[in-house]
Amino acid sequence: MRFLRYGPAGAEKPGVLDDQGRIRDLSGVIPDLAGAVLTRLDSVVGDIAELPVVAGAPRLGPPVAGTGKMLCIGLNYTDHAAETGAKPPREPILFMKATSAIQGPDDPIVLPRGATATDWEVELGVVIGRPAKHVPEDRALDHVAGYCVVNDVSERDFQKHRGGQWTKGKSCDSFGPVGPWLVTPDEAGDPQTLALWCEVNGDRRQNGSTADMIFGVSHLIAYLSDFMTLHPGDIIATGTPAGVALGMAEPAFLKPGDRLRLGVAGLGEQNAQIVAPH
């Protein structure tokens, strides 16, 4: 199934898409797509035809609420590591993106003050549905509530030249578009066979496959669960394929007015405009 959250920012309601692509309201069934609800997504809907249809085309928010951690994996595609001049890592590279960066899939991406090198990164997002601690790899996918599209927007100057870890360049407000949908594992299929792509102003810049991950989803969940408990609602952004601005011979970083369109097969797409700092 394809779950979502719709409505004004900070006041979203839970919903689900029916077979005709219409939003059905779930607010009378569950309080939100968060916490313990994520452990039982297969049983919350009932007869979808009995749910109210939402009129119009409301704004979509991030498809999961109450995210405690957004865990991001760096250099997880060999071609992306190569384009940035890095060696493929021997273990997953982990950094954190502040949860305050999370927003809806089509919300404007606001360049931070002082930005000179803001970049795009289409990624497969994994949403945890059951607590995971020291999970063996062969049972790791049992802890997945669903999958989604993530854009790991990155200000490369902050990331590379402002000292410390990558988090400074990854956590600016609006740098974590998530959605449009949270797609359950039965509908998403094998997470290692999904095409993912990104276009900037209509030009295809990224065109990859999750089959090319260095560390697959099962390995990442098991690996991360050895360092910390993964809780329902936590999001893992699993890395990006080649085609980012940083890897270009003459980088064309994002500027106000640019438009991003990106997606993952079966998980929907994002459409966002880049806007100047407030």
Secondary structure per residue as TSV (DSSP state, phi and psi in degrees):
chain	resnum	aa	ss	phi	psi
A	1	M	-	360.0	161.3
A	2	R	E	-117.5	104.9
A	3	F	E	-94.9	156.2
A	4	L	E	-156.9	172.6
A	5	R	E	-131.5	133.6
A	6	Y	E	-131.1	155.5
A	7	G	S	118.1	-177.8
A	8	P	S	-61.4	151.1
A	9	A	T	-58.2	128.4
A	10	G	T	88.5	-7.6
A	11	A	-	-135.2	32.7
A	12	E	-	-68.8	151.9
A	13	K	E	-113.5	152.7
A	14	P	E	-78.0	147.1
A	15	G	E	-151.7	175.9
A	16	V	E	-144.8	146.1
A	17	L	E	-86.7	136.1
A	18	D	-	-89.7	-176.8
A	19	D	T	-66.0	-17.6
A	20	Q	T	-98.3	8.0
A	21	G	S	79.7	12.8
A	22	R	-	-89.7	146.1
A	23	I	E	-80.6	129.5
A	24	R	E	-109.7	133.5
A	25	D	E	-76.4	128.6
A	26	L	-	-108.0	5.2
A	27	S	T	-67.1	-18.5
A	28	G	T	-85.9	-3.8
A	29	V	T	-110.7	-42.4
A	30	I	-	-134.1	152.5
A	31	P	S	-71.1	-35.3
A	32	D	-	-172.6	170.3
A	33	L	S	-90.0	81.2
A	34	A	-	-159.1	159.0
A	35	G	G	56.1	-134.4
A	36	A	G	-63.0	-23.5
A	37	V	G	-58.2	-34.0
A	38	L	G	-68.7	-16.8
A	39	T	G	-82.7	-9.0
A	40	R	G	-138.1	37.8
A	41	L	G	-60.2	-29.7
A	42	D	G	-70.6	-8.7
A	43	S	G	-121.7	3.6
A	44	V	S	-86.5	-20.3
A	45	V	-	-85.7	-44.8
A	46	G	S	71.2	-137.2
A	47	D	-	-84.5	106.2
A	48	I	G	-62.4	-27.8
A	49	A	G	-67.8	-17.3
A	50	E	G	-89.4	-7.1
A	51	L	S	-82.1	144.8
A	52	P	-	-63.7	140.8
A	53	V	B	-83.1	134.7
A	54	V	-	-87.7	125.3
A	55	A	-	-76.7	153.1
A	56	G	S	74.1	-158.0
A	57	A	-	-129.8	77.5
A	58	P	-	-68.1	159.9
A	59	R	-	-58.7	141.1
A	60	L	E	-101.0	132.5
A	61	G	E	-96.1	-177.1
A	62	P	-	-58.3	140.0
A	63	P	S	-79.0	1.8
A	64	V	S	-136.8	142.1
A	65	A	-	-111.9	164.4
A	66	G	-	68.3	28.9
A	67	T	-	-66.5	122.3
A	68	G	-	-87.1	-31.7
A	69	K	-	-141.0	137.9
A	70	M	E	-116.4	106.6
A	71	L	E	-100.8	128.8
A	72	C	E	-121.6	142.1
A	73	I	E	-109.5	124.5
A	74	G	E	-95.4	148.5
A	75	L	S	52.4	46.6
A	76	N	-	-97.0	7.6
A	77	Y	B	-125.5	131.5
A	78	T	H	-57.8	-40.8
A	79	D	H	-67.9	-33.1
A	80	H	H	-70.8	-41.3
A	81	A	H	-58.7	-43.0
A	82	A	H	-64.2	-41.4
A	83	E	H	-69.5	-22.7
A	84	T	T	-94.6	-0.1
A	85	G	T	80.3	17.7
A	86	A	-	-103.8	154.5
A	87	K	-	-82.7	145.5
A	88	P	-	-57.0	133.1
A	89	P	-	-71.1	152.0
A	90	R	S	-82.9	-26.9
A	91	E	S	-131.4	158.1
A	92	P	-	-57.1	134.5
A	93	I	E	-87.8	122.9
A	94	L	E	-111.8	132.9
A	95	F	E	-140.4	166.2
A	96	M	E	-111.1	144.5
A	97	K	-	-113.2	128.0
A	98	A	-	-58.1	138.2
A	99	T	G	-66.2	-18.7
A	100	S	G	-68.7	-11.7
A	101	A	G	-81.5	-15.8
A	102	I	E	-69.4	135.7
A	103	Q	E	-151.4	-179.2
A	104	G	-	-71.1	164.6
A	105	P	T	-68.5	-26.2
A	106	D	T	-114.6	7.3
A	107	D	S	-67.7	149.3
A	108	P	-	-60.3	143.2
A	109	I	E	-96.7	117.5
A	110	V	E	-96.0	120.9
A	111	L	-	-66.0	133.1
A	112	P	-	-73.4	159.5
A	113	R	T	-60.6	134.1
A	114	G	T	84.6	2.2
A	115	A	-	-68.9	137.7
A	116	T	S	-130.5	-11.2
A	117	A	-	-149.5	58.5
A	118	T	E	-84.0	133.5
A	119	D	E	-127.2	164.1
A	120	W	-	-109.4	153.4
A	121	E	-	-154.7	102.0
A	122	V	E	-75.6	137.1
A	123	E	E	-145.9	153.3
A	124	L	E	-79.6	124.7
A	125	G	E	-99.8	140.1
A	126	V	E	-116.6	123.6
A	127	V	E	-104.0	125.2
A	128	I	E	-75.4	137.2
A	129	G	-	-114.5	-24.2
A	130	R	S	-131.4	143.1
A	131	P	-	-54.5	140.0
A	132	A	B	-132.0	122.6
A	133	K	S	-142.1	123.8
A	134	H	S	49.8	51.2
A	135	V	-	-84.3	130.2
A	136	P	-	-68.5	149.8
A	137	E	G	-60.5	-34.2
A	138	D	G	-74.1	-6.6
A	139	R	G	-118.5	5.8
A	140	A	G	-63.5	-40.4
A	141	L	G	-68.4	-14.8
A	142	D	G	-65.4	-15.7
A	143	H	G	-99.0	8.4
A	144	V	E	-94.4	126.2
A	145	A	E	-80.1	-36.3
A	146	G	E	174.4	-177.3
A	147	Y	E	-124.9	156.4
A	148	C	E	-153.7	170.7
A	149	V	E	-88.8	136.6
A	150	V	E	-128.5	138.7
A	151	N	E	-110.2	108.6
A	152	D	-	-84.8	73.5
A	153	V	-	-61.0	138.2
A	154	S	E	-139.0	129.6
A	155	E	E	-94.4	102.2
A	156	R	H	-65.2	-32.9
A	157	D	H	-65.0	-44.8
A	158	F	H	-62.6	-41.0
A	159	Q	H	-65.0	-41.6
A	160	K	H	-98.3	-27.9
A	161	H	H	-122.0	2.2
A	162	R	S	-104.3	12.9
A	163	G	S	83.8	153.4
A	164	G	S	77.6	-151.7
A	165	Q	-	-89.4	-180.0
A	166	W	T	-70.8	-14.7
A	167	T	H	-55.5	-34.6
A	168	K	H	-60.9	-36.1
A	169	G	H	-88.1	-2.7
A	170	K	H	-111.3	-13.4
A	171	S	-	-111.3	8.5
A	172	C	S	-59.5	151.2
A	173	D	T	-52.9	135.3
A	174	S	T	79.6	4.5
A	175	F	-	-87.0	12.1
A	176	G	E	-132.3	58.3
A	177	P	E	-61.9	130.8
A	178	V	B	-131.8	138.6
A	179	G	-	115.0	-172.5
A	180	P	S	-83.2	-24.0
A	181	W	-	-123.7	158.9
A	182	L	E	-104.2	109.4
A	183	V	E	-101.3	125.4
A	184	T	-	-67.2	152.4
A	185	P	H	-56.3	-35.2
A	186	D	H	-64.8	-32.1
A	187	E	H	-88.0	-34.1
A	188	A	H	-69.8	-33.8
A	189	G	-	82.5	-161.1
A	190	D	-	-63.4	118.7
A	191	P	T	-68.3	-9.6
A	192	Q	T	-100.2	18.8
A	193	T	S	-131.8	25.6
A	194	L	-	-102.9	129.9
A	195	A	E	-75.3	144.2
A	196	L	E	-140.5	147.0
A	197	W	E	-153.8	160.8
A	198	C	E	-147.4	136.9
A	199	E	E	-119.8	139.8
A	200	V	E	-116.6	116.2
A	201	N	T	52.7	37.7
A	202	G	T	87.3	-6.2
A	203	D	E	-95.8	126.7
A	204	R	E	-72.1	119.5
A	205	R	E	-108.1	-36.2
A	206	Q	E	-121.3	139.1
A	207	N	E	-153.8	88.2
A	208	G	E	-130.5	-169.7
A	209	S	E	-144.7	141.6
A	210	T	G	-65.9	-12.4
A	211	A	G	-63.1	-19.5
A	212	D	G	-94.7	8.2
A	213	M	B	-62.0	142.7
A	214	I	S	-72.0	-44.5
A	215	F	S	-119.3	118.4
A	216	G	-	-74.8	173.5
A	217	V	H	-59.5	-46.1
A	218	S	H	-59.1	-44.1
A	219	H	H	-63.9	-42.3
A	220	L	H	-63.1	-44.2
A	221	I	H	-62.7	-47.5
A	222	A	H	-61.4	-44.4
A	223	Y	H	-62.4	-50.9
A	224	L	H	-64.5	-34.4
A	225	S	H	-69.6	-12.3
A	226	D	T	-80.1	-18.3
A	227	F	T	-101.2	-27.7
A	228	M	S	-159.9	154.6
A	229	T	-	-74.2	131.3
A	230	L	B	-92.5	129.2
A	231	H	-	-110.9	156.1
A	232	P	T	-53.3	132.1
A	233	G	T	97.6	-17.9
A	234	D	-	-63.1	143.7
A	235	I	E	-116.8	132.9
A	236	I	E	-109.6	118.9
A	237	A	E	-93.8	118.7
A	238	T	-	-93.0	9.6
A	239	G	-	106.0	166.0
A	240	T	-	-125.8	147.8
A	241	P	-	-79.3	179.1
A	242	A	S	-62.8	159.6
A	243	G	-	118.5	9.6
A	244	V	-	-80.5	163.4
A	245	A	G	-61.6	-36.3
A	246	L	G	-57.8	-30.0
A	247	G	G	-87.5	-2.0
A	248	M	S	-79.5	148.8
A	249	A	S	-58.9	-39.7
A	250	E	S	-125.5	89.8
A	251	P	-	-54.7	131.4
A	252	A	-	-111.6	83.6
A	253	F	-	-72.4	165.0
A	254	L	-	-70.1	146.0
A	255	K	-	-137.1	161.0
A	256	P	T	-55.1	136.3
A	257	G	T	98.0	-19.7
A	258	D	-	-64.2	153.1
A	259	R	E	-124.1	134.2
A	260	L	E	-108.7	135.7
A	261	R	E	-133.1	124.6
A	262	L	E	-151.1	157.7
A	263	G	E	-168.0	171.7
A	264	V	E	-128.2	136.6
A	265	A	T	-53.7	125.8
A	266	G	T	81.9	-7.1
A	267	L	T	-111.1	3.4
A	268	G	E	91.3	-175.4
A	269	E	E	-138.5	159.8
A	270	Q	E	-111.3	147.3
A	271	N	E	-136.9	114.3
A	272	A	E	-139.3	147.9
A	273	Q	E	-104.4	144.6
A	274	I	E	-88.5	130.4
A	275	V	E	-124.8	159.6
A	276	A	-	-70.9	159.9
A	277	P	-	-58.5	147.0
A	278	H	-	-73.5	360.0
